[in-house]
Structures are given as structure tokens and as C-alpha cells.
Amino acid sequence: MANIIAVVWDFDKTLVNGYMEEPIFEHYGVDSSVFWREVNSLPEKYRVEQGVRVNPDTIYLNHFIHYAKKGIFKGLNNAMLYDFGKNLHFYEGVPEIFEETRKLIEEDSIYQEYDIKVEHYIVSTGLSQVIKGSVVVQYVKGIWGCELIEEEIENGEKIISEIGYTIDNTSKTRALFEINKGVNRHEGVEVNTKMPEELRRVPFRNMIYVADGPSDIPAFSLVNKNQGATFAIYPHGDMEAMRQVEQMRVDGRINMYAEADYREGTTAYMWICHKIKECAERIRKREREKISIYAQAGTPKHLT
């Protein structure tokens, strides 16, 4: 199953210009800067007041639930989160790059001789229901994100009430291992299942990880360590973000970076396509070498 190339995407500030929660704040008339300022203060608040340590990557989920229960996010449930996904503003070239990179390999007879495929995945600390409601869902093979559980209130409506599943910037590496082993594709396979490298569905060397900055260093490091490709994105005109990803390149955290524009002809588009072709060529060469071993052995002949 090593003939699959996986492009794994972060979401916020990587595919969308900003954060996926923006349509929610706009709908309820909530100042996003106030909300995130409150969220950023929570780790210290709980440490001082209760001696409790919280995960700074996912504590925002608790605050979302708090807002829903207080009526600030009145009636917020998973169906609404899904619908908010329709209002996301993606960077130029999204979702087209998903389909174009797939066709790059799958419509080329040279690579189809060896059944080489390109798959796209999203691994995000954001809300999976929002992602599932967006235009990109039809192009991806799997989504890892945070999930919220609902409860029914007095009038029979449902609202978000509990945290069901979380992804933080460190557990993104677990998601990468799940893609590596095919956990989401093969029933009975778990992330800790012992599996020889040659049986893993997507070897790390066949992965391209795309994200926006330092919060993704654990994932970048895992992919780099295993000879995959890493690429960082910065918004147009954001000098500070550009300096940040340049430092990551200097430090060996990423292979390359570019402005967040995925249209054909841009650096991001060309580099990702180049890495996909490079990976496909490596797979093709490996498969040809396997065949040549048997071809050289020849056909058994009668002894004379």
C-alpha cells in the first residue's frame, strides 16, 4: 500500500484566511478579540484559582460551551457549526489545488501503470463540524479536528455541552501516525498496532505537511525526521509571519515556505506539485526495480 502520496493540511491560516470561528462570532455579534483574550487568560486563571492545569490549545472549546450555556451563542449545536462552514473564506486556489494535484498523478499514464494515488487530509485543532460543512470536504479522505457533544434543552433543541474529542498541536502527530497506518481506512487497525514499515498505508516519506507556523513544529518535526516534505505558509503582506517561517527554515524545521496563494503558477502551487511529482517518481523507480529483479531471473529452462 506504499503507492499513496498524502498531502496533509493544517486549516486555520493555512487554507482559510484567519480562523474558522469567525462566521460564528459574526453571526452572534461577538467581538472575536475579546473572546480570544478571555481564552488566553484561562490557563493562568485556573492555575491560580484552582491549581488546575489546562491545555492552552483546546481550552477554547470549554469557552465555546460556556458561551452556549450562557445564551451568548444561543442554540449553538453541531448542525449550526456545519452550516457555518459554508461561510469560510479560503485562500486563492482553494479548493482547486486539491483536485489539480490529484489529477497531476492520477491522469498521467506513466504513474497509473503503478497505481500511484494522491490523497488529501486535514489535521486541525479547530472544529471538525465546521470543516465538514465547508467546500473542501469533498476533496479530502479524512478530517481530524475537535468534536463537541450535544445535550437537549427544555424546548427540545440541542446545544453543545461537552467535549467529545480533541486535537492539539502535539496530538497532531498521532493523527499523522493514523494516516501512516491507515487507521481511518482499515477496520481493526489502531494507532498503536504493531505494523512493519512495508505494510503501512502511507509511509512518512510519501507525506507532504503544509501548515502556517511554530504551533505545528511537532508535526513538521515528525515528517522531517522520516524524510517527508514540509511547507509553511504566511499571509500576503505579513512581514512578521514571513520572518517567522523564514526562521523556521533556517532552523531546519521546514523545507520551504511561500505566500498563502495556491493558484497555478504561484510558489506554493509549484512547490507542492514538484514534491508530489518527486515522490511519484521515487515510487515509480522503486516499483520498476522490483519488476527488474524478476525479469533478470528469466524463465526456468529444461536441463540438457
N, C-alpha and C positions, 0 to 999 in steps of 0.2 A: 504493500500500500504506500510505498515511498515515492509515488509519482504525482503527489499533490503538492502544489505550492500554495501556502496560506499567507494572505495579506491581513494582518491583524491591526485594527484601528482603535485608538482611543476615540472619544466622542467630543466632549466639550473642548472648544478652542482648537480642535483638530479637524473635525468635519463641519461643526457649526461655529459661527462667528459669535462666540460668547458662551453662555451657559444654557442648557436645555430648559432650565426652570423659568426663564424669562417670560414665556407666554402665560405661565401660571400667575406670576406677580402682576403682569399687565391685566389679566382677567379680574383679579381681586383688588386691584388698585393698591397693591403693597409696594413700598419702596424697597427694591432689592438690596440696596446698600445698607439699609437698616437691618434687614433680615440677616444678611451675611455678617454684619458686625455683631449682632446678637449671637449668631452661631460661633463665631471666632472667640467669643468671650466665655463660652460654655465650659471648655476643658478646665480653665482656671477656676471658674465659679464652682464647679462640682468638686474640684480638688480641695479648695479652701473650705467650702461649706460642709461637704460630706466625706472628704477623704477618699473620694472615688476617682479612679482613672477612667477616662473615656477615649474612644478612638476619634481623633480630630477629623479623619477623613469621612466618617459616616455619622457623626453626631447631628448633622443637618437633618437626617431622617427623623430623629426624635423631635426636632423643632418643627418639621412639617406636620407631624402628628399632633403636636401641641397646638399649632395654629388651627388645624382642622377641628380639634375638640373644643377650642375656644370660639369657634364660629368665624374666625378671620378667613380661613379657607373653607367657607361654608359648603358642605356637601361634597368635599373633595374625595373622590374614590378612584379606583383603577380605571374605570371606563372614562372618566374625565381626563385622567393622566394620558390615556391612549389618544384621546381626541386632541389634547394639547400638542401631541407630536406632529400633527398636521400643520402647525403654525411655526415650525422651526425654520430658521434662515441658515441655509447651508452655504459653505464657501463655493465660489465659482468652480464648475467642473464636477460637482457632486449632485446627483449620483452617477453621472455619465462615466466617470472613471472606473466604477465597479464593473460595468458591462464591457467597456472597451478593453480593460486589462484581461478579462476572461476570454474575450474573442481573440485577443492577441495571440494566445496559445492554442485555444480550442478550435480555431478556424484555420490553423496552419497545419497542413498535411504532414510536414516534417515532424511536428511534435505529436500529432494524433496517431502516428504509427506506433507510438509508445504510450498512448492513452494518458498523456500529461494533462492535468487539470489545474485551474486556478480557483481558489475559494477565498471568500472574504468573511471576516469575523469582526465583531465589535466587543471590546472589553472595556467597561466604563464603571466609574464609581457613581455614576448618575442613575436615574430611574429607568429600569428596563421597559416599563409600560410606555413611557414617552417615546423611547427609541422604536418600540414595536409599532407605534402609531405613525411613525414618520415614513417618508418616501423611500428610505434606504432599506427597509425591512425586506423587500422582495429580492434584494441582491445579495443578502448575507446568509451564510449557512448556520450561524449561531450567534447569540447575543448573551453576554454576561453583564449583568447590572444588578442594582439593588431592587428588591421586591418588598412590597408592603401588603399586609393582611388587612382585610376589611372587617368591620362589625356592622350589624344592623341596628339603627337607632329607632326611636319611638315611632316615627312616621313611616317606618318600613324602608327608608332609604339606607344606603350603605355609605360609610365613610372610612377612610384609612384609620387604623387603630393600633397596629403592631408592626414591628419589623420582622419580615419573613426571611430575607436573605440579603447579605451584604457583600460587596466587593470593595476593598480598599486598595491603596496603591501598592501594598505588599502582596495581598492575596491575588492581585492580577497575575502573579507568577503561577499560582495554582491553576488559573484559567488557561494559561499557556500550556501547562503540562496536560490539562484535559484535552486541549486541541491536539497536542502532540500524540496522545494515546488514543484519541478518538472516542473519548468518554461520551460525547454528545451524539455520536454516530453509531456506536456499537453497544448493544444491550449487554449488561453484565460487566462491562469494563469500568473500573473505578480509577480515580487518580492515583491511588497507592497500589494498584495492581502491578505486580512484577511483570515486566514485559521486555524482551530483548529489543535492542535498538532497531533491528531489521524488520520487526513486526509492528513498529509504531506507525500510526496512520500518517502523521505529518512530522518528519524529522525537523528538529530546530534549524538545521542548515537550510531547510526549504521555507523558512518563515521570514517575512518582512514586517517589522513592527514600526508603526507610524504613530507618533504622539507629539505633544506640544512642549514638554519641558521637564524640569527636575523632578516633579512628582512621579514621573514614570521611570526613574532611574533603576529601580529593582527589575522591572520588565526589560528595559533596554539591556541591563547587565546580563540577564539570563540568556537573551537571544544572542548577544555578542559573544558570550562565553562559549556558546555552542555553534558558532560560525554562521549564524543567521545575519540578516541585514537590518540596520536600524536607521530611522529617518525622523528628524524633528521638524516641526512646523512653527512659524511665527506669523502674526497678523501683519498685513500690509501697513508700512509706515511706523511700526512699533520698534523703535530703536533699542529700547531696553530688553524687549523679548528677543530681538536678534542677537544682542550681546550675550544674553543668557545661553542661547543654543550654540553660539559660536564657542563659548567657554566649555560647554559640554563636548563639543567636537575636539577641542584642544586637549581636554582631559581624557579622551578616548571613550566617552560614554555613548557617542553616536557615530555613525559613519558619515552622515551628510545631513544638511538641513536646507530649507528653502522657504520662501514666502508661501502662505496658505492660499494657493490658487492651483487647482487641479485640471485646468483646461489644457487641451492638447497644445504642445509646444512650450509649456512652462517648465521650469526646472523640476518642480515636484512631479509633474506628469512624466517627463522624460526619464528621471532617475528611477522612479518606481517601475516603469516599463522596462528600463535597462536591466534592473535587478531581476525582474521576473524572467526576462529572456536569458539572462546569465544562468539563472537557476535551471531553467528548462534545458539549456544546452548541456549543463553538467549532468542532469538526469539522462538525457539522450545519449551522451557519451558513455555513461555507466551501463546503460542497457545494451548499447552496441558492443561493449567489451564483453558482457556476459554472453551474448549470442556468438561472438567470435571464438570464444573458448570452445564451444560445442562444435562450431563449424570446422575449426582446425583439427578436431579429433577425428573427423571424417567418418565414413560409414564402415562398419566391420566387414572384412572380406574373408572368403573361404581360404583356408590354409592350402598350400600346394606342395 
